[in-house]
């Protein structure tokens, strides 16, 4: 079994990695951790005022280099967690829209399943902003397991 775990540094993506590790332990196989580098991202919290309808999010535009370094930090942390769980993993940085890039990568590389965390945003925010997890379920050609 080839499992693809999409990570974003959240507790929920760590939960998805731990869940995927349990499945791979039971079935045998491998885990690849991916993060999509997108210099246009949404951030939660902070002291800056929001300028949107999403109440708890601000649009952040960062350089590609900063977004790439953030992605490296996120995947390094996830690989460390996987090692703590007893797994050697492959790590891949993708570039572009996370939904499109993760779904395409999973199909092109022959993965059997995608595991992704979900933060459980409010219905209003979900309707306006969408959800990477929800959109992956709709777009991916392989099964997607959403973990909270």
C-alpha positions as CSV (number, residue, x, y, z in Angstrom):
1,X,0.0,0.0,0.0
2,X,1.3,3.4,-1.0
3,X,-0.1,6.1,1.4
4,X,0.2,9.8,0.7
5,X,-0.2,12.1,3.7
6,X,-0.8,15.8,3.0
7,X,0.5,18.0,5.9
8,X,0.2,21.7,6.7
9,X,1.7,21.8,10.2
10,X,-1.6,21.6,12.0
11,X,-2.5,19.1,14.8
12,X,-5.0,17.6,12.4
13,X,-2.4,16.8,9.8
14,X,-0.3,15.2,12.5
15,X,-3.4,13.1,13.4
16,X,-3.7,12.1,9.7
17,X,-0.1,11.0,9.7
18,X,-0.5,8.9,12.8
19,X,-3.7,7.3,11.4
20,X,-1.9,6.6,8.1
21,X,1.0,5.0,10.0
22,X,-1.5,2.7,11.8
23,X,-3.0,1.7,8.5
24,X,0.4,1.1,6.9
25,X,1.5,-0.9,9.9
26,X,-1.5,-3.2,9.5
27,X,-1.3,-3.5,5.7
28,X,2.4,-3.0,5.0
29,X,3.6,-0.4,2.5
30,X,5.0,3.0,2.5
31,X,4.2,6.6,3.4
32,X,5.0,9.7,1.4
33,X,4.5,13.1,3.1
34,X,3.7,16.0,0.9
35,X,3.2,19.7,1.4
36,X,2.1,22.1,-1.4
37,X,4.1,25.3,-1.4
38,X,1.8,28.2,-2.2
39,X,3.0,31.7,-1.4
40,X,-0.6,32.9,-1.2
41,X,-2.0,31.3,2.0
42,X,-4.4,32.0,4.8
43,X,-3.2,32.4,8.4
44,X,-5.2,32.1,11.6
45,X,-5.1,34.4,14.6
46,X,-2.4,37.0,15.2
47,X,-2.6,40.6,16.2
48,X,-3.2,42.0,12.7
49,X,-6.8,42.9,12.0
50,X,-8.6,40.8,9.5
51,X,-9.7,42.3,6.2
52,X,-12.1,39.6,5.1
53,X,-15.4,38.0,5.8
54,X,-13.8,35.0,7.3
55,X,-13.5,36.5,10.8
56,X,-10.5,34.5,11.9
57,X,-8.3,34.5,8.9
58,X,-5.9,36.9,7.1
59,X,-4.6,36.6,3.6
60,X,-0.8,36.3,3.7
61,X,1.3,36.7,0.6
62,X,4.9,35.6,1.1
63,X,7.9,35.1,-1.1
64,X,8.3,31.8,-2.7
65,X,11.5,31.3,-0.7
66,X,9.7,31.9,2.6
67,X,6.8,29.6,1.6
68,X,9.3,27.0,0.5
69,X,11.2,27.2,3.8
70,X,7.9,27.0,5.7
71,X,7.1,23.9,3.7
72,X,10.5,22.3,4.5
73,X,10.0,23.0,8.2
74,X,6.5,21.5,8.1
75,X,7.7,18.3,6.2
76,X,10.7,18.0,8.5
77,X,8.5,18.1,11.5
78,X,6.2,15.5,10.0
79,X,9.1,13.2,9.0
80,X,10.3,13.5,12.6
81,X,6.9,12.4,13.9
82,X,6.8,9.5,11.4
83,X,10.2,8.4,12.7
84,X,8.9,8.5,16.2
85,X,6.0,6.3,15.0
86,X,8.6,3.9,13.5
87,X,8.3,4.8,9.9
88,X,10.9,6.0,7.3
89,X,9.0,8.2,4.9
90,X,9.6,9.9,1.6
91,X,9.0,13.7,1.6
92,X,8.0,15.8,-1.4
93,X,7.4,19.5,-1.8
94,X,4.8,20.3,-4.4
95,X,4.3,23.8,-5.9
96,X,1.0,25.5,-6.6
97,X,-2.6,25.0,-5.5
98,X,-2.6,22.3,-2.9
99,X,-5.9,20.7,-4.1
100,X,-4.8,20.4,-7.7
101,X,-1.2,19.5,-6.9
102,X,-1.9,16.8,-4.3
103,X,-4.6,15.1,-6.3
104,X,-2.5,15.1,-9.5
105,X,0.6,13.9,-7.7
106,X,-1.4,11.0,-6.0
107,X,-2.7,9.9,-9.4
108,X,0.5,10.3,-11.3
109,X,2.6,8.4,-8.7
110,X,0.1,5.6,-8.2
111,X,-0.8,6.1,-4.6
112,X,-3.5,3.9,-3.1
113,X,-4.9,6.5,-0.7
114,X,-4.6,10.1,0.5
115,X,-4.8,11.0,4.2
116,X,-5.4,14.6,5.1
117,X,-6.4,16.5,8.3
118,X,-9.5,18.6,8.6
119,X,-9.8,21.5,11.0
120,X,-13.6,21.6,11.1
121,X,-14.1,25.2,10.2
122,X,-17.5,26.8,10.6
123,X,-20.1,26.2,7.9
124,X,-20.0,29.8,6.8
125,X,-16.2,29.8,6.4
126,X,-16.4,26.4,4.7
127,X,-18.9,27.7,2.2
128,X,-16.9,30.8,1.3
129,X,-13.4,29.5,1.6
130,X,-13.8,25.9,0.9
131,X,-11.7,23.2,2.5
132,X,-8.6,21.5,1.2
133,X,-9.9,18.2,2.6
134,X,-13.4,18.5,1.1
135,X,-11.9,19.6,-2.3
136,X,-9.5,16.7,-2.3
137,X,-12.4,14.3,-1.7
138,X,-14.1,15.8,-4.7
139,X,-11.1,16.0,-7.0
140,X,-8.9,13.0,-6.2
141,X,-9.1,9.8,-8.2
142,X,-7.9,7.7,-5.2
143,X,-9.7,7.2,-1.9
144,X,-9.2,10.1,0.6
145,X,-9.4,9.6,4.3
146,X,-10.1,12.8,6.3
147,X,-8.9,12.8,9.9
148,X,-9.8,15.3,12.6
